[in-house]
């Protein structure tokens, strides 16, 4: 626009005046509000409107600086300040739980423009500066609110967020671990929560035909005895606390599946037997005359397997006592303690009816319970204890009763040991066999017939022989020997009743072998066992073979007469191990079944009747309709 000149014609002057009037009537000269007003009106100075501050103009939408008013009314332009919360502490589930008394949390936000100023408040507390788009604080349990306030000049905005934090707590369940179960008894189960305000509940569920039904477990915190009632079961303990009106819970669940028992080890004693299941539980059955079943009392007998508490790696049943090694390598014995055979420092006649620890060592790897003595290995070191008349144990003691384990002399390193009736045999790490103790009838296999050997004496053998396994019986010994081509069975000692398997039967005990004699047939064997008057073994085909006395059908061949040569056990295919007692035998099958046969007296077969080979009874599974 050109400046207006005051010269010219009357018409020109009139035109110019008109233009000025039009411009001033709009109040806009170079964008400035110049409309006529009265000075008494707010914002009017010398008859002209001036720019107002937000506060002076009564602006309900504050922004930065002065309003560029274009009329006498407050402006309605959009504010320039922005605030957005971009990250907040999550609520719910594990995100809400923290350990300790307090936890660190962070609220993140964005504010614009860059000149904005931010302050933050926690739970209605005083606002404090929180620059850099974050607010960090320590909080405890409960509901929390954080308010973020942004300012820019006279403009101000606020945003808020809420979250919950819960102090962590633990729930525990004292019960068998999840997995397959061979017996329905779960024992005493107990739930616990480590917060005083925790509400604890337990439920026990059974799955039948795909449908789960659950019942509450009463007295869960004090302990409740439970038994499985279905093939599939579930046990759950839950602990809950309430924070800010919401429940937060922890739980632990165990799931069980009932299956047939799987045995990993058996041992046959005089008139009792013991075995270890795949879950490392130990069970014994048969005569309990001296507490050898480990049930806390002596006397009577049990025809059904009874559990011995603890977790076990190895067990050995002797004449009237039992020893075992727990999973931590500790050694335990129980039963008749006479002569010190249980290693508890006592040699008096009497019963130890529950497992009693032998010493404090935790490196036992093998144990063998014999007639009136016991032996065991710690690494390659061999120890024996018990009846030591004539120093038959081979230890450095002339006492007739050794009540704690003593090291066997001779400076040998040992791979295996077997305690017999009154003698001991073992295999060195070089594959040589040694025997000591009572030596009449040639049971020591050293070519002699003598009263007692007080130290390990090597068994007669060819230089090419390597002994793989050995078993000391009542008056004889058997072993598996690698002769250069395969493992063959050899026996020596008293030969009456045909117990040596050499085709000779002499009930008058005149026949004996002073050195190893090949068992008739020359078959390959993986393992042999020498009992009192009979012997058994597992051949290379997994068949059970027995020979010797058959007075109580302990040979398992369906006959009653003695056998001087190996006779196949009926239904004996698929054996992995076989053991012999006084007048009974037991075997472990390749699928983990426990079979016994022979004399039924005192429940030693693990069932009420039937002398023929067959599995032991197992009443500990699910109840049968």
C-alpha positions in Angstrom: 0.0 0.0 0.0 1.4 3.5 -1.0 1.4 6.3 1.5 -1.7 8.6 1.1 -0.9 12.1 0.0 -2.9 15.2 1.2 -2.7 17.2 -2.1 -4.7 17.0 -5.2 -8.3 17.7 -6.2 -11.2 17.7 -3.9 -12.2 14.3 -5.4 -8.8 13.0 -4.7 -8.9 14.1 -1.2 -12.3 12.5 -0.8 -11.0 9.2 -2.2 -8.0 9.2 0.1 -10.1 9.9 3.2 -12.4 7.1 2.2 -9.5 4.6 2.0 -8.2 5.6 5.4 -11.6 5.3 6.9 -12.1 1.8 5.5 -8.7 0.7 6.9 -9.2 2.1 10.3 -12.7 0.8 10.6 -11.4 -2.7 10.5 -8.9 -2.0 13.2 -6.1 -3.5 11.1 -3.1 -1.5 10.2 -0.1 -3.7 9.6 -1.8 -6.5 11.6 -2.3 -4.4 14.7 -5.6 -4.1 16.5 -6.4 -0.4 16.2 -10.2 -0.4 16.4 -11.7 2.4 18.5 -12.5 1.6 22.1 -13.2 3.3 25.4 -10.3 3.5 27.8 -12.6 2.2 30.5 -12.6 -1.2 28.8 -9.9 -3.7 29.8 -7.2 -3.7 27.2 -8.1 -0.3 25.8 -5.3 2.3 25.9 -5.9 5.8 24.4 -8.9 4.6 22.6 -7.0 1.7 20.9 -7.0 -2.0 21.7 -3.6 -3.4 22.8 -2.2 -7.0 23.0 -3.3 -8.8 26.1 -1.5 -11.4 28.1 -3.3 -14.8 28.5 -4.2 -14.0 32.0 -5.4 -10.4 31.2 -7.4 -11.7 28.3 -9.1 -14.5 30.4 -7.8 -17.0 27.9 -9.0 -20.5 28.7 -6.4 -22.1 26.4 -3.1 -20.7 27.6 -0.1 -20.6 25.3 3.3 -19.0 25.2 3.7 -15.2 25.1 1.1 -12.6 24.3 -2.1 -13.2 22.3 -2.2 -11.5 18.9 -5.7 -10.2 19.4 -7.7 -9.3 16.4 -10.8 -8.2 18.2 -11.8 -7.3 21.7 -12.6 -10.9 22.6 -10.1 -13.4 24.2 -8.4 -15.5 21.6 -9.1 -19.2 21.1 -5.9 -20.4 19.5 -4.4 -23.9 20.1 -1.9 -24.3 22.9 1.8 -25.0 22.0 2.6 -27.4 25.0 2.4 -31.2 24.7 3.1 -34.0 27.3 2.8 -37.8 26.7 3.7 -40.6 29.1 5.5 -43.2 27.0 6.5 -46.0 29.4 5.0 -47.0 32.7 5.7 -49.8 35.2 3.4 -52.7 34.2 0.9 -54.1 36.6 -0.3 -57.7 36.9 1.5 -61.0 36.9 5.2 -61.3 37.4 5.7 -57.7 36.4 4.2 -56.6 39.7 6.3 -58.8 41.9 9.6 -57.7 43.4 12.1 -59.1 45.9 13.2 -57.3 49.1 11.4 -54.5 50.8 11.5 -51.9 48.0 12.0 -51.9 44.2 13.1 -49.3 41.6 10.6 -48.2 39.0 10.7 -45.7 36.2 8.1 -43.6 34.4 9.2 -42.2 31.0 7.6 -39.3 29.2 8.0 -36.8 26.3 7.4 -33.1 26.6 7.5 -30.5 23.8 8.7 -28.0 22.8 12.2 -28.5 24.2 11.9 -25.5 26.5 9.2 -27.2 28.6 9.8 -27.8 32.3 8.7 -31.0 34.0 7.9 -32.0 37.5 6.7 -35.3 39.0 4.8 -36.3 42.1 4.4 -39.8 43.7 1.2 -40.6 45.6 0.1 -37.0 46.1 3.5 -35.9 47.4 5.3 -32.7 46.6 6.3 -32.1 43.0 10.0 -32.5 42.3 12.0 -31.7 39.2 12.2 -34.7 36.8 14.1 -33.6 33.7 15.3 -35.8 30.8 12.0 -37.4 30.3 12.2 -39.9 33.2 11.2 -40.2 36.8 12.9 -42.9 38.9 11.9 -43.8 42.4 11.9 -46.5 45.0 8.6 -48.0 46.0 7.3 -50.6 48.4 4.3 -52.9 48.2 0.9 -51.4 47.3 -0.8 -49.2 44.7 1.2 -46.2 43.4 0.3 -43.1 41.3 2.8 -40.9 39.5 1.7 -37.5 38.2 3.8 -35.7 35.6 3.3 -31.9 35.2 4.7 -29.9 32.3 5.0 -26.0 32.1 5.8 -23.6 29.4 5.5 -20.0 30.2 2.0 -19.7 31.6 0.7 -22.9 30.0 0.6 -26.1 32.2 -0.5 -29.7 31.5 -0.6 -32.9 33.6 -0.6 -36.7 32.9 -0.8 -39.5 35.4 -0.3 -43.3 35.6 -1.0 -45.9 38.3 0.6 -49.3 39.0 0.8 -51.9 41.7 3.8 -53.6 43.3 3.8 -56.8 45.4 6.5 -58.0 47.7 7.6 -61.4 46.5 6.9 -64.5 48.5 7.5 -68.2 48.1 5.3 -71.3 48.2 6.9 -74.8 48.8 5.5 -78.3 48.6 7.1 -81.1 50.6 6.1 -84.1 48.5 7.7 -86.6 46.1 8.9 -85.1 42.9 6.8 -85.3 39.7 7.2 -88.5 37.7 6.3 -92.1 37.5 5.3 -93.8 40.8 5.6 -97.4 41.6 3.6 -97.3 44.8 0.5 -95.3 45.7 1.7 -94.0 49.1 2.9 -90.5 48.8 3.7 -90.3 52.5 3.2 -87.1 54.4 2.8 -84.1 52.1 3.0 -80.5 53.4 2.6 -77.1 51.9 4.1 -73.8 53.2 4.2 -70.1 52.4 6.8 -67.7 53.7 4.5 -64.7 54.3 2.3 -64.3 57.3 -0.6 -62.8 55.4 -0.5 -65.6 52.8 -3.6 -67.7 52.4 -2.5 -71.3 51.7 -4.6 -74.0 50.0 -3.9 -77.5 48.7 -5.8 -79.7 46.3 -5.4 -83.3 45.2 -6.7 -84.2 41.8 -7.3 -87.5 40.0 -7.7 -88.0 36.3 -10.1 -90.8 35.3 -11.1 -91.3 31.7 -9.8 -87.8 30.8 -11.9 -86.1 33.5 -10.1 -84.5 36.4 -11.8 -84.3 39.8 -10.2 -82.5 42.7 -10.6 -82.4 46.5 -9.2 -79.9 49.0 -6.4 -81.3 51.2 -7.2 -80.5 54.8 -4.4 -79.7 57.2 -2.0 -79.1 54.4 0.3 -76.8 56.4 0.5 -79.4 59.2 1.0 -82.3 56.9 -1.4 -84.8 55.3 -0.9 -88.4 54.4 -2.0 -89.0 50.8 -2.3 -92.0 48.5 -2.7 -92.1 44.8 -6.1 -93.4 43.6 -5.7 -93.1 39.8 -3.2 -93.7 37.1 -2.8 -89.9 36.7 -2.8 -87.6 39.6 -1.9 -84.0 40.4 -1.1 -82.3 43.7 -1.1 -78.5 43.9 -0.3 -76.0 46.7 -1.2 -72.4 46.2 -0.5 -69.4 48.4 -2.2 -66.0 47.8 -1.8 -62.5 49.2 -4.2 -59.5 48.6 -2.7 -56.1 47.6 -4.8 -53.1 46.4 -7.9 -55.3 46.2 -6.3 -57.8 43.9 -5.0 -61.4 44.7 -1.5 -62.4 43.8 -0.7 -66.1 44.0 2.2 -68.5 43.8 1.8 -72.2 43.3 3.7 -75.4 43.0 2.4 -78.5 41.3 3.5 -82.2 41.2 2.1 -84.6 38.7 2.2 -88.4 39.1 1.7 -91.4 36.8 1.3 -94.8 38.4 3.3 -97.6 36.6 4.4 -101.1 37.4 7.5 -101.2 39.6 10.9 -101.3 37.9 13.7 -103.0 40.0 17.3 -102.0 39.4 18.9 -104.2 42.0 18.2 -107.3 44.1 20.0 -109.1 46.9 19.2 -112.5 48.4 20.0 -113.3 52.0 19.6 -116.3 54.2 15.8 -116.1 54.5 15.1 -112.6 53.3 15.6 -110.5 50.2 15.9 -106.8 49.4 15.7 -104.8 46.2 16.0 -101.2 45.0 13.5 -99.6 42.6 14.4 -97.2 39.8 13.3 -94.3 42.1 16.0 -95.4 44.6 13.6 -96.6 47.2 14.6 -99.7 49.1 12.3 -102.6 49.9 12.8 -105.9 51.9 10.7 -109.0 52.5 11.0 -112.4 54.2 12.2 -113.3 57.7 12.5 -110.4 60.2 13.9 -112.5 63.0 16.6 -109.9 63.9 15.1 -106.8 62.3 16.9 -107.4 59.0 13.9 -105.9 57.1 14.7 -102.5 58.6 11.1 -101.8 59.8 12.0 -100.6 63.3 11.0 -103.8 65.0 12.2 -107.4 65.0 10.4 -110.7 64.9 7.9 -112.3 62.5 8.2 -112.1 58.7 6.7 -110.2 55.8 5.6 -111.8 52.6 5.0 -108.4 50.9 7.8 -106.0 50.2 8.2 -103.4 52.9 9.8 -100.0 52.3 13.0 -98.9 54.1 13.2 -95.2 54.3 15.9 -93.2 52.4 17.3 -93.1 48.9 19.7 -96.0 48.1 22.3 -96.9 45.5 23.2 -100.4 46.7 21.9 -103.1 49.1 23.2 -106.5 50.3 21.2 -109.0 52.3 23.3 -111.3 54.6 22.3 -114.2 56.8 20.4 -112.2 59.4 21.5 -108.6 58.7 21.4 -106.2 55.8 23.7 -103.4 54.7 23.1 -100.6 52.1 24.7 -97.5 50.6 22.6 -94.4 50.3 22.9 -92.0 47.3 25.2 -89.7 49.3 27.7 -92.5 49.7 27.0 -93.2 53.3 27.0 -96.8 54.6 24.1 -98.2 56.8 23.5 -101.6 58.3 20.8 -103.2 60.4 19.6 -106.6 61.7 21.5 -109.0 64.0 24.5 -107.1 65.5 26.3 -110.1 67.1 30.0 -110.2 66.4 29.9 -106.5 65.3 28.6 -107.4 61.8 26.5 -104.2 61.5 29.5 -102.0 62.2 27.9 -100.0 65.0 30.6 -100.6 67.6 28.5 -103.2 69.4 29.2 -107.0 69.3 26.5 -108.1 71.7 23.7 -110.4 70.6 20.7 -108.3 69.7 18.8 -106.6 67.0 19.2 -103.3 65.2 15.8 -103.0 63.7 16.3 -99.8 61.7 19.1 -98.7 59.4 22.1 -97.4 61.5 24.9 -95.4 59.9 28.3 -97.0 59.9 30.9 -94.2 60.5 30.8 -90.9 58.7 32.5 -91.6 55.4 30.6 -90.7 52.2 32.7 -92.5 49.6 31.4 -96.1 50.0 30.9 -97.7 46.6 30.2 -101.4 47.4 29.0 -103.5 50.4 28.6 -107.2 50.9 26.8 -108.7 53.9 27.9 -112.3 54.7 27.1 -114.8 57.4 28.5 -113.1 60.5 30.6 -110.4 58.9 30.5 -107.6 56.3 32.9 -106.1 53.8 32.8 -103.0 51.7 34.8 -100.8 49.4 35.7 -97.1 49.6 37.1 -96.5 46.2 39.6 -99.3 45.7 40.3 -99.7 49.4 38.6 -102.7 51.1 37.3 -102.9 54.6 35.8 -105.7 56.7 34.1 -106.0 60.1 32.3 -108.6 62.2 33.3 -112.2 63.3 37.1 -112.3 63.3 37.9 -115.6 65.0 41.4 -116.7 63.9 41.8 -113.3 62.2 39.7 -114.4 59.3 38.7 -110.9 58.1 42.2 -110.1 56.9 42.4 -106.9 58.9 45.1 -105.8 61.3 43.3 -107.0 64.5 43.6 -110.1 66.6 40.3 -109.4 68.2 37.6 -112.0 67.7 35.0 -109.3 67.1 35.7 -106.3 64.9 32.8 -103.8 65.5 33.8 -101.1 63.0 35.2 -101.3 59.5 39.0 -101.9 59.3 41.2 -101.8 56.2 42.0 -105.2 54.7 45.8 -105.7 54.5 47.9 -106.8 51.5 48.3 -103.5 49.7 45.9 -104.5 46.9 43.5 -102.3 45.0 40.0 -103.8 44.8 37.4 -103.9 42.1 34.8 -106.2 43.8 34.2 -108.0 47.1 31.9 -110.8 48.2 31.3 -111.9 51.8 30.4 -115.6 52.2 29.4 -117.7 55.2 32.8 -117.6 56.9 35.2 -116.5 54.1 35.7 -113.5 51.8 36.6 -113.3 48.2 37.4 -110.3 46.0 38.8 -109.3 42.6 41.6 -106.8 42.3 41.8 -104.0 39.8 44.2 -106.3 37.8 41.5 -108.9 37.4 43.0 -111.4 39.9 40.9 -113.2 42.4 41.7 -113.5 46.1 40.1 -115.3 49.0 40.7 -115.5 52.7 39.0 -116.6 56.0 37.9 -120.1 56.7 39.5 -122.4 54.1 38.4 -126.0 54.7 36.7 -127.8 51.8 38.9 -125.8 49.4 36.5 -122.8 49.4 39.5 -120.4 49.1 40.5 -121.9 45.7 44.2 -121.7 46.4 44.8 -125.4 46.0 44.9 -126.0 49.7 42.5 -127.4 52.3 43.3 -125.4 55.5 41.6 -123.9 58.5 42.0 -120.1 58.1 43.8 -117.7 55.8 44.4 -114.4 57.6 45.2 -112.3 54.5 44.1 -112.3 50.9 45.5 -115.3 49.0 45.4 -115.5 45.2 43.0 -118.1 43.7 44.7 -120.6 41.5 44.3 -119.5 37.9 46.1 -119.5 34.6 48.0 -116.3 33.8 45.7 -115.6 30.9 42.6 -115.6 33.1 40.8 -112.5 34.1 38.1 -112.7 36.8 35.0 -110.7 35.9 32.8 -111.4 38.9 32.9 -113.5 42.0 30.5 -114.8 44.6 31.4 -116.4 48.0 28.7 -118.8 49.3 28.3 -120.9 52.4 31.2 -123.4 51.8 32.0 -122.8 48.2 32.7 -120.1 45.7 31.8 -119.4 42.1 33.1 -116.9 39.6 32.9 -115.8 36.0 36.3 -116.0 34.4 37.4 -114.6 31.1 39.7 -117.3 29.8 40.7 -115.6 26.6 37.6 -116.2 24.5 34.5 -115.7 26.7 33.2 -115.6 30.3 33.0 -119.1 31.7 31.6 -120.2 35.1 34.0 -121.9 37.6 33.2 -123.1 41.1 35.4 -124.5 43.9 35.0 -125.6 47.5 32.5 -128.1 49.0 30.9 -130.1 46.3 28.1 -131.9 48.0 24.6 -131.7 46.5 26.1 -130.8 43.2 26.6 -127.2 44.2 29.8 -126.9 42.0 27.9 -127.9 38.9 30.7 -130.4 37.9 28.4 -133.4 37.5 29.3 -134.8 40.9 26.7 -135.2 43.7 27.9 -136.3 47.1 25.6 -135.7 50.1 28.2 -136.9 52.5 30.3 -133.8 51.7 33.4 -135.8 50.8 33.7 -134.2 47.4 35.3 -130.8 47.1 37.5 -128.8 44.7 40.5 -126.9 46.0 40.9 -125.0 42.7 38.5 -123.5 40.2 36.6 -126.2 38.3 34.7 -125.5 35.1 30.9 -125.7 35.5 29.5 -128.5 33.3 28.7 -127.6 29.8 31.2 -124.8 29.5 28.5 -122.3 28.6 29.2 -118.6 28.6 27.9 -116.8 31.7 27.5 -113.1 32.5 27.0 -113.6 36.3 26.9 -116.4 38.9 25.8 -116.7 42.5 26.9 -119.2 45.2 24.3 -119.9 47.9 24.4 -122.3 50.8 23.9 -125.6 49.0 23.0 -124.5 45.5 24.3 -122.1 42.8 22.8 -120.2 39.9 23.9 -118.1 37.0 22.8 -116.2 34.0 24.1 -117.5 30.7 25.0 -115.5 27.6 21.4 -115.9 26.3 19.8 -114.4 29.4 18.6 -117.8 30.6 18.6 -118.6 34.3 20.6 -121.8 35.1 20.8 -123.4 38.6 22.5 -126.4 40.1 23.0 -128.1 43.5 20.4 -128.8 46.2 16.8 -128.7 45.1 15.2 -129.7 48.4 12.8 -126.7 48.3 12.6 -126.3 44.5 15.2 -123.5 44.8 16.6 -124.5 41.4 13.4 -123.4 39.7 13.5 -126.1 37.1 10.1 -127.7 38.0 11.8 -130.8 39.6 12.5 -131.8 43.2 15.8 -133.7 42.8 19.3 -132.2 43.1 21.2 -131.3 39.9 24.9 -131.7 39.5 24.9 -129.8 36.2 23.2 -126.5 35.2 19.4 -126.9 34.9 17.4 -124.2 33.2 15.0 -122.2 35.3 11.4 -122.5 34.1 10.2 -119.3 32.4 13.6 -117.9 33.0 14.3 -116.2 29.7 15.4 -112.5 29.8 17.2 -112.6 33.1 19.8 -109.9 33.9 20.9 -111.1 37.4 20.3 -114.0 39.7 20.9 -114.5 43.4 20.9 -117.4 45.8 20.0 -117.7 49.5 19.8 -120.6 51.9 16.9 -122.3 50.2 15.5 -119.8 47.8 16.6 -117.8 44.7 15.6 -114.5 43.2 16.3 -113.0 39.8 16.1 -109.6 38.1 14.7 -109.7 34.6 15.9 -107.5 31.8 12.7 -105.5 32.0 13.1 -104.8 35.7 10.8 -107.4 37.2 11.7 -109.2 40.5 11.2 -113.0 40.5 11.7 -115.5 43.3 11.3 -119.2 43.8 12.1 -122.0 46.3 11.1 -122.3 49.9 8.0 -120.3 50.7 8.5 -120.2 54.5 8.8 -116.8 56.2 7.6 -114.9 53.0 11.1 -115.0 51.5 9.6 -115.2 48.0 7.8 -111.9 48.4 4.4 -113.6 48.2 2.2 -116.0 50.2 2.6 -119.2 48.2 3.8 -120.9 45.0 7.4 -122.1 45.0 7.7 -121.9 41.2 9.5 -119.0 39.6 7.3 -115.9 39.4 7.2 -112.2 40.2 6.9 -111.1 43.8 3.6 -109.7 44.9 3.1 -105.9 44.6 0.2 -104.7 46.7 1.5 -101.2 46.7 0.0 -100.2 43.3 -3.5 -99.0 42.7 -6.2 -100.8 44.6 -7.9 -103.4 42.4 -11.7 -103.6 42.1 
